[in-house]
Every structure is written in C-alpha cells, then in structure tokens.
Amino acid sequence: MEPREVAEKFSEFFQENYYEEILKALEEGKSSVSVDFSLLEKFDVELADYLLENPEEVIPLAEEGVKKVLDVERDVRVRFFNLPEERNIRIRNLRSEHIGKLVVVDGIVKRASEVRPEVKEAVFMCPVCGTHIVVEQTERTLKPPAQCDCGNRKGFQLVEQKLLDTRWVVIEEPYEVVSGERPSEIMVYLKEDLTSPRMQSKTDPGNRIKVAGILKSMPRKAKGSKSRQMEIYIEANYVEPVEIEWEELEITPEDEEKILELARDPGIYEKLVASIAPSIYGLEDIKLAIALQLFGGVPHVQKDKSRVRGDIHILLVGDPSTAKSALMKVVSTLIPRGRYVSGKGVTMAGLTAAVVRDEEFLGGWVLEAGALVLSNKSLVAIDEFEKIEKTDQVALHEAMESQTISIAKASIVATLPAQTSVLAGGNPKLGRFDPYMPVRDQLSVPETLLSRFDLKFALYDKPNPEVDEKICDHIFNARHGDGGEVKPAIEPELLRKYIAYARKNCFPRMTKEAFEEIKKFYLDLRSKAEEGPIPITTRQLEAMIRLAEASARVRLSDVVTVEDAQRAIYLMKVSLRQFGFDPDLGKLDIDRAEGQKVTAAQRGKIRTVCEIIDELTQTLGKQIPEEEVVKRAKERGVENAEEILRKMLNEGICFSPKPGVIEKL
C-alpha cells in the first residue's frame, strides 16, 4: 500500500469513529488517543493486516491521519489495543520471524529503570561552513552526521536537541503460565506519555501488565564491539495493567447497594466464613480469623510519628493433610496483589528486596522488589514457613512489625513500603503436632518472629468417624456432585469489591465500652501471672484491638462495639488455648505460645533445682554429687530432674568439673 493512501484511509477512519475522542484529547492536552483494533478491522481488513505486519511504517502514517482530521500540526500518538488473539505470544516463544511486527505479551514487571530524558533529534553545526544539520537519533549512543554538504566529516558541534521521556522495564512470564520452567523475560522500552506519573506507578516492579508493541532487535556488546547475536526488546505502543489495584476496583452503584446490604446482614460473619475456601471442610474459627485479616485493622500514626500497624498476621501450624496449603493458596487469590510463596524456594532477596547489577541494560545497580514489597497493602501467604533459612527469616522481623523494608547495598540506600499481612503455614519438626510440647520445640522459627503473629492456630488430624464421614461427603460433592454445598456464599468478585470498599471508606474508632471489654480480659489473664506463668502480653492486647477494628469494618461501622471486642477476645482465646496451654499447670502460658525456650513451668522446676544445689553447697561444699540433687528434686515433685540438670549445664547455669559431679557458677 502507498503511504499517501494509508494516511488518507486512517484520516477517513478517525473521522468516522474517533472524531470526538481526538477533539477531547486535544482539549484536555493529552498527547495520545487509544484506538480499538477491532474497529479498524471492521473498517478495512487490508489496512488492519498491513498495520500488524508493518507497524513501524504504518503507525507514523496513522498519526498523520489524526492531524488531517482536525487540521492541526500538534503530534498525537495513536495507541492500538484489543489486538487479535493470535498476536498474544508467550515471551519464550518470541522468534526472529516476529521482529518488526506488532505483538502482545503479558508479564510481571521484575525490575525497572528511572524515567530519564533521551535525545530524539539532535541539531549539529558544521565547524567549516556553519550549516545546521538535523539528525534523528535511533541508536543507544549519540550519533553526529556522517558528512556535511561542504564535505566536512568531523568536528560537528551539538547546538540543539529535542528530548523525550523514556523508561526501560524488564517483564517476566507470570507464574500461572510457567510450569516447571524458568520464567523467560524481555525488555520493554516505554516513551512519551507511557512514562507519565500515572503510568509509572503501573509499570513499577510487581505490577502485571499487557504490552502491545513492535518487537525490535539490537546487537549485543561483545568486549566493546558489536556481536553477531542480537538482543530483542519491545518498543511499547500500548500498555494496560492486568492486575487491578484496590483503589481501581470499579464499584458500580449496583455493587455498592449489594455491599451495603451484606454489611447490614446479621449473618455476615457466617457468610464470610462460608465464602473463604468453601471446598475445604470445617476450620470455621480459622476462616473467621482470615476474613478479619483480609479486612484488616486501622493503622495508627502516633504524635511522635511512630506507626502502629493495622495489618494482621496469622500462623497456621499442624499435621500434614489438614489443608493448610490449599487454604493459603485460595486466600492469596482473593485480593489484588496477593502472593503465594513456599518453603525452600524463598530467600531473603525473594521475600524483601535485592540489589542487582545490570550494566548493559539499565546501567549500574538496580533495585529488584521481593514478595513482601510486591504485596504492599495486600497479603502474602508463606507456606512451609519453617523451611525458610534462618538468615532469611531475619528479613521478616522489620517487615512484620514496622511494615517497611530497609536496604543498604552497593550505591542504593532505600526504605521500601511493606504494609503486608502475612499468612504463614508450617509443619512440626516431628511430622505431627504435639499439644504437650512447646511450639519452640516443634518449629524451627525464632521466638522473636513467632511473637509477631497476632493469632496462631494448630490444625490436628484426629480420627473421628462422624467428622471423617462428613469430610468424605464434602470432598465428593466438591469434585463430583452438583457443587451446591461448596458454592461460596459471596461470589469472589463481589467479596473482593466488598473488602476494597471497606478498606477505602471505613476507619472505625475504638469506643470506651469496647476497650473496657478487651481491657478486662487482658487484666484478668495478667493477674494470673502471680501464680507463675505469664498468660498474655501487650502484643496480644494490640492484636485484639486490630481484630476488633477489622470486625467493625466488616459491618462498615464507624465505631468498634462491645460485640466486635467479644469477637476478637473469642479468637484470641481459641489461639491461646491451642498453643499456650501448659498441661503441667492447667493454665495458659504465653511463653509456650510465643515459643520461648523455657516455659513458666520449666522455670519453676529450674528454680527448685537451683535451691537444692544452694542447700547442698552449704552442707557438702562446692562440688555436689549429681545423684543427690536428682534424689532431692524427685522428692519435691520434679520428675525430670536429669533433663533439667542437662539444660542447666548447656546454658551455663552450672558446670561439671568431673563426671557425676556438678558445681554452681
């Protein structure tokens, strides 16, 4: 097709289909107009096909057609969306045959450069005759003219340049299309209005985008010279986000009416429980806790600028085959930007952030976001929690409490936001959970990290003929029945909008009556500390406040009521009973729940043994027979005196100068 014919056809197409849009774009000062490819195909199939095969030639002619419509000289970019399905190509399937053609790829932004100006056209002056020569810049380095009309070939001076904003991003294949393969990645070149502040936030690391653009090639560098092997990249023509942010969920008046109706429903909490992983039988208390986690508490900024988090963290520990992983996978898909990561595949860089070197492409050191940053203002589900390396678990401390991630590596010193709720799941060391052993002895997780979880739940696989039969029937109905019993009470799309609406519009404040209810429960348990164990700490107090706020958010209430406080207290009781019950004392012990190495009962036994050693030291001298200590300890009710002595020796409370003899330090 002739260029003049192409431009005229586009002018006619825009006149018929996009006259109002172009006029509006010019009035609002926009620099581009988005065009539905399917309309162009209906208008002229031959022209549409020609565009797909020769975009570098056709797109500038389409932009000329825009100018003719309104008879203006201002440049307006034409951006095509809704391309044919066959143009959607997996990144790993891009080949040389696609170079120079219009393609569409889908991927997650892995890393990105800053937005920087780039020279589009440069004006050089010849030092011999003074002629000004305009050179369009198409390569990565600034190129002067090859020769002036006067014959001069060197010494050209740059006198003027036309700049445009540009950005490079790297996108990789999304996880659902990668099955047992390493995700492929490709560079994307963004320019002009595709780098606007609004578009910049959509193309930051962690966002999933669909890019329509021209596949191009450039030679790789090989020790300063050009290589035979080419690097491919996409010059973007149109970019659209695939994942929708909380703030961008479109809530219609009909949706709002449904949401308000749900919030007024007296049985809304039961409906939420029935909407979270309905294919998994039971676990009502855990599902209620997760529902409150999705809605979240209200973050508070104190007068001294310190921040108290509103995000709720939950830990699930239990026997194999108790549906922990399935539950976490489902929950991570319920909200925008939710992520699921697992076990040994998690590193500190993958969880928080990493600094990587990229000299050839982005230039220097580049920040690459991890799962917690990518899930900012959302949720990350971490499965096989106990299998994460100890050094990598350290990275979670700051993120779970202060809700930020600090990084200082190479030339990059940055603090990234990580206002992320953590839903973690782990298996006990010995395979099955033992309610008579402290959590610390069953999970390879530091006690400082365990204490940051607001709620902890244990899942047991106990044989029960009645329950087992119900589970069998539930599984059959979910997979082979009519699906009526496993249909969610609230459809996932409406639930997503419900949570977004509550998070955006509802910030309940704590009433005095509600706080008094929580305070009474807290003080009642604290008072039991006089009898030995520490039943509860301020961490659990703050957790109950967050849970009560989340409960109020479910009802879209502006205030936290006594009912909300009671719901938070109920969940805390369930959590403490499952993890904090000490069978020796028959009481709650927060040290056992938070994984401390020594529970209150053990501390009491150690004190008894220490008293015995002190008594014997006064009568027998410094060196005391171990048998005598064990004998007297058993007389005072300490049955595991040998184990207590070994613990004291390991921790340096006493030492053994020779076999069978102990001496207190």
Secondary structure by P-SEA (a helix, b strand, c coil): ccaaaaaaaaaaaaaaccaaaaaaaaaacccbbbbcaaaaaaacaaaaaaaaacccccaaaaaaaaaaaccccbbbbbbbccccccccccccccccccccbbbbbbbcccccccbbbbbcbbbbbccccbbbbbbbbccccccccccccccccccccccbbbbbbbbbbbbcccccccccccbbbbbbbbccccccaaaaaaacccccccccbbbbbbbbbcccccccbbbbbbcccbbbbcccccccccccaaaaaaaaaaaaccaaaaaaaaacccccccaaaaaaaaaaaabbbbbbbccccbbbbcbbbbbbbbccccaaaaaaaaaaaccccbbbbbcccccccccbbbbbbbccccccbbbbbccccccccbbbbbcccccccaaaaaaacccccccbbbbbccccccccccccccbbbbbcccccccccccccccccccaaaaaaccbbbbbbbcccaaaaaaaaaaaaaacccccccccccccaaaaaaaaaaaaacccccccaaaaaaaaaaaaaaaaacccccccccaaaaaaaaaaaaaaaaaaccccccaaaaaaaaaaaaaaaaaccccccccbbbccccccccccaaaaaaaaaaaaaaaaaaacccccccaaaaaaaaaaacccaaaaaaaaaaaacccccccccccccc
